[in-house]
Amino acid sequence: MPMERSIGEVVLDLQNVSLAFGGVKALTDISFDVREHEIRAIIGPNGAGKSSMLNVVNGVYTPQQGSIAFQGRTFARMSPRRAAEMGIARTFQNLALFKGMSVLDNIMAGRNLHFRSGLLAQALRIGPAAREEVRQREFVEHIIDFLEIQAHRKTPVGRLPYGLQKRVDLGRALAMEPRLLLLDEPMAGMNVEEKQDMSRFILDVNDEFGTTIVLIEHDMGVVMDIADRVVVLDYGRKIGDGAPHEVRANEDVIRAYLGAAH
Ligand SMILES: Nc1ncnc2c1ncn2[C@@H]1O[C@H](COP(=O)(O)OP(=O)(O)OP(=O)(O)O)[C@@H](O)[C@H]1O
Protein backbone atom coordinates (compact mmCIF):
# COMPACT_ATOMS: atom_id res chain seq x y z
CA MET A 1 0.00 0.00 0.00
CA PRO A 2 1.33 3.47 -0.82
CA MET A 3 2.26 5.59 2.17
CA GLU A 4 0.14 8.54 3.11
CA ARG A 5 1.73 11.48 1.28
CA SER A 6 2.99 13.99 3.77
CA ILE A 7 5.54 16.66 2.95
CA GLY A 8 8.07 16.98 5.76
CA GLU A 9 10.96 19.19 6.88
CA VAL A 10 13.38 21.00 4.59
CA VAL A 11 16.06 18.50 3.47
CA LEU A 12 17.85 20.58 0.85
CA ASP A 13 18.35 24.30 1.26
CA LEU A 14 20.22 26.49 -1.23
CA GLN A 15 21.04 30.01 -0.17
CA ASN A 16 22.17 32.81 -2.50
CA VAL A 17 23.92 30.55 -4.96
CA SER A 18 25.75 32.24 -7.83
CA LEU A 19 27.69 30.41 -10.52
CA ALA A 20 29.56 31.85 -13.50
CA PHE A 21 31.61 30.31 -16.29
CA GLY A 22 34.07 33.05 -17.19
CA GLY A 23 31.83 35.94 -18.13
CA VAL A 24 28.68 33.82 -18.43
CA LYS A 25 26.44 34.08 -15.38
CA ALA A 26 24.69 30.72 -15.29
CA LEU A 27 23.05 31.30 -11.86
CA THR A 28 22.58 34.58 -9.99
CA ASP A 29 21.70 34.65 -6.30
CA ILE A 30 19.40 31.63 -6.29
CA SER A 31 17.74 30.48 -3.07
CA PHE A 32 15.22 27.70 -2.74
CA ASP A 33 14.50 24.68 -0.60
CA VAL A 34 13.21 21.16 -1.04
CA ARG A 35 11.12 19.41 1.59
CA GLU A 36 11.23 15.76 2.49
CA HIS A 37 9.03 13.59 0.27
CA GLU A 38 8.34 16.46 -2.09
CA ILE A 39 8.35 16.46 -5.89
CA ARG A 40 10.01 19.75 -6.74
CA ALA A 41 10.24 20.85 -10.38
CA ILE A 42 12.76 23.27 -11.90
CA ILE A 43 11.48 24.83 -15.10
CA GLY A 44 12.57 27.63 -17.41
CA PRO A 45 13.46 28.39 -21.03
CA ASN A 46 16.56 26.95 -22.71
CA GLY A 47 19.79 28.15 -21.13
CA ALA A 48 17.96 29.36 -17.99
CA GLY A 49 20.39 27.48 -15.72
CA LYS A 50 18.38 24.37 -14.84
CA SER A 51 21.10 21.79 -15.50
CA SER A 52 23.67 24.01 -13.80
CA MET A 53 21.43 24.05 -10.75
CA LEU A 54 21.34 20.24 -10.55
CA ASN A 55 25.11 20.15 -11.05
CA VAL A 56 25.56 22.48 -8.08
CA VAL A 57 23.38 20.22 -5.93
CA ASN A 58 25.31 17.06 -6.80
CA GLY A 59 28.71 18.71 -6.55
CA VAL A 60 29.77 18.71 -10.19
CA TYR A 61 29.90 22.53 -10.30
CA THR A 62 31.25 24.72 -7.50
CA PRO A 63 29.31 27.96 -7.04
CA GLN A 64 31.36 31.13 -6.50
CA GLN A 65 28.88 32.25 -3.87
CA GLY A 66 26.24 30.80 -1.62
CA SER A 67 25.74 27.66 0.41
CA ILE A 68 24.07 24.28 0.16
CA ALA A 69 22.60 22.54 3.18
CA PHE A 70 21.58 18.91 2.90
CA GLN A 71 20.01 17.11 5.84
CA GLY A 72 21.09 19.81 8.25
CA ARG A 73 24.76 20.00 7.17
CA THR A 74 25.83 23.18 5.38
CA PHE A 75 28.53 23.30 2.71
CA ALA A 76 30.03 26.02 0.54
CA ARG A 77 30.31 23.29 -2.03
CA MET A 78 29.16 19.72 -2.46
CA SER A 79 31.62 17.26 -3.98
CA PRO A 80 30.27 14.49 -6.21
CA ARG A 81 31.63 11.96 -3.73
CA ARG A 82 29.96 13.60 -0.74
CA ALA A 83 26.70 13.93 -2.67
CA ALA A 84 26.77 10.20 -3.45
CA GLU A 85 27.64 9.31 0.14
CA MET A 86 24.80 11.45 1.43
CA GLY A 87 22.34 9.70 -0.86
CA ILE A 88 21.94 12.08 -3.78
CA ALA A 89 21.54 10.26 -7.11
CA ARG A 90 20.72 11.59 -10.54
CA THR A 91 19.69 10.65 -14.03
CA PHE A 92 21.01 12.46 -17.08
CA GLN A 93 19.44 14.29 -20.00
CA ASN A 94 21.56 12.13 -22.30
CA LEU A 95 21.35 8.61 -20.99
CA ALA A 96 24.39 7.28 -19.15
CA LEU A 97 23.75 3.58 -19.69
CA PHE A 98 25.96 0.78 -21.00
CA LYS A 99 24.10 0.11 -24.26
CA GLY A 100 25.59 -3.32 -24.90
CA MET A 101 24.80 -4.62 -21.41
CA SER A 102 21.49 -6.11 -20.31
CA VAL A 103 18.86 -4.21 -18.35
CA LEU A 104 19.67 -6.34 -15.29
CA ASP A 105 23.41 -5.71 -15.52
CA ASN A 106 22.96 -1.96 -16.01
CA ILE A 107 20.87 -1.64 -12.88
CA MET A 108 23.22 -3.99 -11.01
CA ALA A 109 26.16 -1.81 -12.11
CA GLY A 110 24.41 1.23 -10.64
CA ARG A 111 24.15 -0.61 -7.35
CA ASN A 112 27.68 -2.00 -7.34
CA LEU A 113 29.24 1.35 -8.15
CA HIS A 114 27.42 2.80 -5.19
CA PHE A 115 27.93 -0.06 -2.71
CA ARG A 116 31.43 -0.79 -3.83
CA SER A 117 32.81 -2.63 -0.77
CA GLY A 118 34.37 -6.00 -1.36
CA LEU A 119 34.22 -5.89 -5.13
CA LEU A 120 37.10 -8.34 -5.51
CA ALA A 121 35.47 -10.87 -3.21
CA GLN A 122 32.22 -10.30 -5.04
CA ALA A 123 33.93 -10.96 -8.34
CA LEU A 124 35.27 -14.23 -6.93
CA ARG A 125 31.84 -15.04 -5.45
CA ILE A 126 33.22 -16.44 -2.21
CA GLY A 127 31.82 -16.73 1.32
CA PRO A 128 29.77 -13.81 2.59
CA ALA A 129 30.33 -12.08 -0.76
CA ALA A 130 28.26 -14.73 -2.49
CA ARG A 131 25.37 -14.11 -0.09
CA GLU A 132 25.85 -10.38 -0.54
CA GLU A 133 25.59 -10.83 -4.31
CA VAL A 134 22.28 -12.68 -3.84
CA ARG A 135 20.96 -9.89 -1.61
CA GLN A 136 21.98 -7.20 -4.09
CA ARG A 137 20.43 -9.12 -6.93
CA GLU A 138 17.14 -9.44 -5.03
CA PHE A 139 17.01 -5.72 -4.56
CA VAL A 140 17.67 -5.14 -8.24
CA GLU A 141 14.96 -7.64 -9.18
CA HIS A 142 12.56 -5.72 -6.96
CA ILE A 143 13.32 -2.53 -8.91
CA ILE A 144 12.85 -4.37 -12.21
CA ASP A 145 9.42 -5.60 -11.06
CA PHE A 146 8.50 -2.19 -9.79
CA LEU A 147 9.35 -0.54 -13.13
CA GLU A 148 7.57 -3.33 -15.03
CA ILE A 149 10.54 -4.23 -17.19
CA GLN A 150 10.73 -7.95 -16.28
CA ALA A 151 10.22 -8.95 -19.92
CA HIS A 152 13.37 -7.05 -20.87
CA ARG A 153 15.69 -8.17 -18.07
CA LYS A 154 18.18 -9.84 -20.42
CA THR A 155 17.82 -7.45 -23.35
CA PRO A 156 20.78 -5.22 -24.21
CA VAL A 157 19.66 -1.72 -23.30
CA GLY A 158 20.61 -0.30 -26.71
CA ARG A 159 17.92 -2.45 -28.35
CA LEU A 160 15.07 -1.08 -26.23
CA PRO A 161 12.83 1.78 -27.35
CA TYR A 162 13.91 5.15 -25.99
CA GLY A 163 11.11 5.39 -23.42
CA LEU A 164 12.14 2.08 -21.87
CA GLN A 165 15.80 3.12 -21.83
CA LYS A 166 14.80 6.15 -19.78
CA ARG A 167 12.98 3.81 -17.40
CA VAL A 168 16.14 1.67 -17.04
CA ASP A 169 18.10 4.85 -16.30
CA LEU A 170 15.60 5.58 -13.53
CA GLY A 171 16.12 2.02 -12.26
CA ARG A 172 19.90 2.53 -12.23
CA ALA A 173 19.47 5.63 -10.05
CA LEU A 174 16.95 3.85 -7.76
CA ALA A 175 19.45 1.02 -7.25
CA MET A 176 21.49 3.50 -5.22
CA GLU A 177 18.57 3.80 -2.76
CA PRO A 178 18.76 7.60 -2.95
CA ARG A 179 17.34 9.96 -0.35
CA LEU A 180 17.24 12.66 -2.98
CA LEU A 181 16.73 11.81 -6.63
CA LEU A 182 17.62 14.39 -9.28
CA LEU A 183 15.98 13.79 -12.66
CA ASP A 184 17.26 15.80 -15.63
CA GLU A 185 14.44 15.95 -18.18
CA PRO A 186 13.13 12.43 -17.56
CA MET A 187 10.47 12.82 -20.29
CA ALA A 188 12.61 14.49 -22.97
CA GLY A 189 12.04 12.96 -26.40
CA MET A 190 9.09 10.83 -25.28
CA ASN A 191 5.70 10.45 -26.92
CA VAL A 192 2.51 11.18 -24.97
CA GLU A 193 2.01 7.62 -23.79
CA GLU A 194 5.63 7.25 -22.66
CA LYS A 195 5.33 10.54 -20.78
CA GLN A 196 2.23 9.28 -18.98
CA ASP A 197 4.02 6.07 -18.02
CA MET A 198 7.08 7.95 -16.75
CA SER A 199 4.89 10.38 -14.78
CA ARG A 200 3.20 7.45 -13.10
CA PHE A 201 6.53 5.80 -12.23
CA ILE A 202 7.88 9.04 -10.76
CA LEU A 203 4.76 9.40 -8.61
CA ASP A 204 5.03 5.73 -7.57
CA VAL A 205 8.71 6.08 -6.63
CA ASN A 206 7.80 9.10 -4.54
CA ASP A 207 4.90 7.27 -2.89
CA GLU A 208 6.26 3.79 -2.35
CA PHE A 209 9.96 4.47 -1.73
CA GLY A 210 9.29 7.82 -0.07
CA THR A 211 12.03 9.38 -2.23
CA THR A 212 12.35 13.16 -2.42
CA ILE A 213 12.58 14.19 -6.07
CA VAL A 214 13.87 17.25 -7.90
CA LEU A 215 13.20 17.22 -11.61
CA ILE A 216 13.88 19.43 -14.58
CA GLU A 217 11.04 19.31 -17.05
CA HIS A 218 10.03 21.27 -20.14
CA ASP A 219 6.51 19.93 -20.49
CA MET A 220 4.30 22.30 -18.48
CA GLY A 221 1.42 19.81 -18.47
CA VAL A 222 3.59 17.19 -16.79
CA VAL A 223 4.87 19.70 -14.23
CA MET A 224 1.35 20.81 -13.39
CA ASP A 225 0.32 17.17 -12.93
CA ILE A 226 3.09 15.85 -10.73
CA ALA A 227 5.01 18.66 -8.99
CA ASP A 228 4.20 19.83 -5.45
CA ARG A 229 6.16 23.06 -5.93
CA VAL A 230 7.96 24.65 -8.85
CA VAL A 231 11.04 26.88 -9.14
CA VAL A 232 11.14 28.97 -12.33
CA LEU A 233 14.50 30.15 -13.68
CA ASP A 234 15.10 32.64 -16.47
CA TYR A 235 18.56 33.84 -17.54
CA GLY A 236 20.01 32.35 -14.35
CA ARG A 237 17.64 34.21 -12.03
CA LYS A 238 14.72 32.86 -10.04
CA ILE A 239 11.53 34.49 -11.29
CA GLY A 240 8.94 32.27 -9.64
CA ASP A 241 8.56 29.78 -6.81
CA GLY A 242 5.41 28.12 -5.52
CA ALA A 243 2.63 25.67 -6.18
CA PRO A 244 2.02 24.87 -9.88
CA HIS A 245 -1.15 26.96 -10.09
CA GLU A 246 0.69 29.92 -8.51
CA VAL A 247 3.63 29.93 -10.91
CA ARG A 248 1.31 29.43 -13.87
CA ALA A 249 -0.47 32.66 -12.93
CA ASN A 250 2.79 34.56 -12.29
CA GLU A 251 3.20 37.47 -14.78
CA ASP A 252 7.01 37.14 -14.99
CA VAL A 253 6.72 33.45 -15.72
CA ILE A 254 4.12 33.99 -18.43
CA ARG A 255 6.32 36.66 -20.02
CA ALA A 256 9.44 34.44 -19.91
CA TYR A 257 7.56 31.60 -21.56
CA LEU A 258 5.82 33.70 -24.18
CA GLY A 259 9.11 35.43 -24.99
CA ALA A 260 11.00 32.16 -25.34
CA ALA A 261 11.02 30.15 -28.55
CA HIS A 262 9.69 26.74 -27.51
N1 LIG B 1 30.32 23.95 -18.50
C1 LIG B 1 29.92 25.13 -18.96
N2 LIG B 1 30.81 26.03 -19.47
C2 LIG B 1 30.42 27.24 -19.92
N3 LIG B 1 29.13 27.66 -19.91
C3 LIG B 1 28.21 26.83 -19.43
C4 LIG B 1 28.53 25.52 -18.94
N4 LIG B 1 27.39 24.92 -18.51
C5 LIG B 1 26.39 25.79 -18.73
N5 LIG B 1 26.87 26.94 -19.28
C6 LIG B 1 26.09 28.14 -19.62
O1 LIG B 1 25.30 28.47 -18.51
C7 LIG B 1 23.99 28.88 -18.93
C8 LIG B 1 22.95 27.97 -18.30
O2 LIG B 1 23.04 26.67 -18.90
P1 LIG B 1 22.24 25.39 -18.40
O3 LIG B 1 22.66 24.24 -19.25
O4 LIG B 1 22.34 25.25 -16.94
O5 LIG B 1 20.74 25.80 -18.79
P2 LIG B 1 19.44 24.89 -18.91
O6 LIG B 1 18.34 25.70 -18.35
O7 LIG B 1 19.71 23.56 -18.33
O8 LIG B 1 19.27 24.78 -20.49
P3 LIG B 1 18.58 23.62 -21.40
O9 LIG B 1 17.11 23.69 -21.15
O10 LIG B 1 18.94 24.06 -22.77
O11 LIG B 1 19.20 22.32 -20.99
C9 LIG B 1 23.99 28.85 -20.44
O12 LIG B 1 24.29 30.15 -20.89
C10 LIG B 1 25.12 27.90 -20.76
O13 LIG B 1 25.69 28.19 -22.01
PDBQT file of the ligand as one rigid body, heavy atoms in Angstrom, charges set to zero:
ROOT
HETATM    1  N1  LIG A 301      30.315  23.950 -18.501  1.00  0.00    +0.000 N 
HETATM    2  C1  LIG A 301      29.924  25.135 -18.959  1.00  0.00    +0.000 A 
HETATM    3  N2  LIG A 301      30.812  26.030 -19.468  1.00  0.00    +0.000 NA
HETATM    4  C2  LIG A 301      30.417  27.237 -19.920  1.00  0.00    +0.000 A 
HETATM    5  N3  LIG A 301      29.130  27.664 -19.907  1.00  0.00    +0.000 NA
HETATM    6  C3  LIG A 301      28.208  26.832 -19.427  1.00  0.00    +0.000 A 
HETATM    7  C4  LIG A 301      28.526  25.523 -18.935  1.00  0.00    +0.000 A 
HETATM    8  N4  LIG A 301      27.387  24.917 -18.505  1.00  0.00    +0.000 NA
HETATM    9  C5  LIG A 301      26.391  25.794 -18.732  1.00  0.00    +0.000 A 
HETATM   10  N5  LIG A 301      26.874  26.940 -19.279  1.00  0.00    +0.000 N 
HETATM   11  C6  LIG A 301      26.092  28.135 -19.625  1.00  0.00    +0.000 C 
HETATM   12  O1  LIG A 301      25.303  28.470 -18.509  1.00  0.00    +0.000 OA
HETATM   13  C7  LIG A 301      23.994  28.877 -18.925  1.00  0.00    +0.000 C 
HETATM   14  C8  LIG A 301      22.946  27.966 -18.300  1.00  0.00    +0.000 C 
HETATM   15  O2  LIG A 301      23.039  26.667 -18.902  1.00  0.00    +0.000 OA
HETATM   16  P1  LIG A 301      22.236  25.391 -18.401  1.00  0.00    +0.000 P 
HETATM   17  O3  LIG A 301      22.664  24.239 -19.245  1.00  0.00    +0.000 OA
HETATM   18  O4  LIG A 301      22.342  25.253 -16.943  1.00  0.00    +0.000 OA
HETATM   19  O5  LIG A 301      20.744  25.800 -18.790  1.00  0.00    +0.000 OA
HETATM   20  P2  LIG A 301      19.443  24.889 -18.914  1.00  0.00    +0.000 P 
HETATM   21  O6  LIG A 301      18.342  25.696 -18.345  1.00  0.00    +0.000 OA
HETATM   22  O7  LIG A 301      19.714  23.556 -18.335  1.00  0.00    +0.000 OA
HETATM   23  O8  LIG A 301      19.274  24.782 -20.489  1.00  0.00    +0.000 OA
HETATM   24  P3  LIG A 301      18.576  23.620 -21.396  1.00  0.00    +0.000 P 
HETATM   25  O9  LIG A 301      17.109  23.693 -21.150  1.00  0.00    +0.000 OA
HETATM   26  O10 LIG A 301      18.936  24.061 -22.765  1.00  0.00    +0.000 OA
HETATM   27  O11 LIG A 301      19.199  22.321 -20.990  1.00  0.00    +0.000 OA
HETATM   28  C9  LIG A 301      23.992  28.854 -20.438  1.00  0.00    +0.000 C 
HETATM   29  O12 LIG A 301      24.295  30.153 -20.895  1.00  0.00    +0.000 OA
HETATM   30  C10 LIG A 301      25.120  27.899 -20.758  1.00  0.00    +0.000 C 
HETATM   31  O13 LIG A 301      25.686  28.189 -22.006  1.00  0.00    +0.000 OA
ENDROOT
TORSDOF 0
